[in-house]
Amino acid sequence: MPLSFQRRSANPLKTKSVADLAIEVCSFGIGRQQFLQQPHRHLEEAIHATISEFHFQNRSIRRLGDRCKRGGLHRPVVHGSVGFHFTSKHFYVVMFNMASPSYSNILELYRQVLSSGVLEYFQKQTGLKIRSGVYSASVVLWLMILQRLHAAGTLASAVQLLIQGAADPLLQNCRRVRDRRISARTGGYCQARAKLPKLLCRQVSREITEQIRKLLGHNDPDAARAYLLDGSALELEHSPELARRFPPAQNQHGASHWPVLRLIVVHELYSGLAEEPDWGPMYGDQAVSEQELAEKVMQRLPSGATLVGDRNFGVLWVAYAAQKRGLGVVLRLTEVRARKLLGAAICCEGEHEVLWNASRWDGGKHRRVASEEVVQGRLIAIRVGRGASKAWLYLFTTLDWPVEKITELYGCRWNIETDLRSLKRTVRLHHMTAKSEDLLEKELLMAVAANNLVRAVMTLAAQRSRINPRQLSFAQVLNVVDCAWPKLAAATSPQEFQNEFMRVLELAAQCTLPKRKKARGSYPRAQWRRPTAFPYRKGEN
């Protein structure tokens, strides 16, 4: 990125975004007039003094000023906006004007939601030493994201992208960077990935998701609070460590070769943003069920949200865990469970108030639901389909919404299937190449971050064109962003940069899915397999 983009204004109060900054400061109890009365030449001290007086009346302002001198106050590079990051040992604030169109580019999104101050704060929390060099923490995390978005996705391709300038704004001012002597070998990148703490990757992934959610906003609050729940299985690279931790499947002929991981994902209904997933072994003595993993995922969802699940999660265990967490549920039930819950045969459509009592089978072997526990809700029985193909649909919900709205909400559950396809094919999670459990967790978390960055571009493009983000193709939008990077990096002026961003949004908005006149038929389940490099030899006669 040109150096002209990185010049800092001598007086930030003269920029057009000072109103946004003042409004953000007001959220911490500071009036706009009080903020603007501070001397313009001492903007940093004004922010420090006012916030310290409001939040830390018993702490010294000098202590906060010393933290600022050591680099705690950062001003990120934002086109057309002003942002500040104030970090201290006991306090952390992020202020952004999130309406800037420059967030349309994935690298810009990454830079703004994960600024240098945020990353330094996380590094100190995890005990990682901050060193200067080519492969800093921000560069390594970005390259891991690029690996998931690149077609090849190899270590060599990530290093080549680094050499070709895909991470120039993130590089530190060291000798090898100044002399353009970055090696094409992958050893340095491999060592840097191994040294990254898992906690740092987890915190970075959560921060990216949270900041993107604040950036996007939602027009429909009910859709924004709905989450789609589903599970899947991932094939892992064979190694002794992974084979012990995630045993492969077995049958009467013996054990298979590839270790298998069970994964539970939760995606927002409106934008498709993925929350941090949970996983565990699918086979073996330590195997975990999807319901058990779903209970862990619920702990990270905001209170008052709605969880939508299929028949695999239509059990009392999941409904009871959601009720304890303060979540609403829309769960599909099997016909046997629906009849047992109602206590009678269901012969006509309608809704019924029911009390779901725990039996001795609920909760599995661990007995997670006590016998006296009960979940109150409604059982909705309707027929869906056309003509002779109509089938019964049984839904259990704890929401007080109308039946039509509940049915429409569950009809959107199919989006999680296409989201899983994007994760497994486009982000290439169907076969993980990591050979250690530590690196496997890092790659999974960075893959979720990569998915959310692309989803953010899709949602921004959809909002600009006033369409639903679910109408856009994930793979096609990713292709648009990949092809636009060279022009975005070669921009020589802010106006040219802005024009390229608008072009990216326009092209992304054209990547809509086809509108079929007839509903697509059902397809049998199929497993994604890696293509073979050579055909198999046929036996000789």
Salt bridges, closest charged atoms under 4 A:
GLU108 OE2 - ARG111 NH1 3.23
GLU120 OE1 - HIS74 NE2 3.69
ASP168 OD2 - ARG180 NH2 3.78
ASP179 OD2 - ARG181 NE 3.76
GLU210 OE1 - ARG213 NH1 3.16
ASP222 OD2 - LYS405 NZ 2.74
ASP230 OD2 - ARG413 NH1 3.82
GLU235 OE1 - HIS431 ND1 2.62
GLU235 OE2 - ARG529 NH1 2.83
GLU237 OE1 - HIS431 NE2 2.63
GLU268 OE2 - ARG213 NE 2.52
GLU268 OE1 - HIS218 NE2 3.36
GLU275 OE2 - ARG213 NH2 2.19
GLU276 OE2 - ARG202 NH1 1.92
GLU276 OE1 - ARG206 NE 2.48
ASP278 OD2 - ARG300 NH2 2.67
GLU292 OE2 - ARG368 NH2 3.23
GLU295 OE1 - ARG368 NH1 3.85
ASP310 OD2 - ARG413 NH1 3.96
GLU335 OE2 - ARG339 NH2 2.62
GLU351 OE1 - ARG378 NH1 2.49
GLU417 OE2 - ARG413 NH2 3.30
ASP419 OD2 - HIS267 ND1 3.17
ASP419 OD1 - ARG455 NH2 2.81
ASP419 OD1 - ARG470 NH1 2.72
GLU437 OE2 - ARG245 NE 3.09
ASP438 OD2 - LYS442 NZ 2.94
GLU441 OE1 - LYS198 NZ 3.54
GLU441 OE2 - ARG202 NH2 2.28
GLU443 OE1 - ARG148 NH2 2.80
GLU443 OE2 - ARG193 NH1 3.09
GLU506 OE2 - ARG464 NH2 3.94
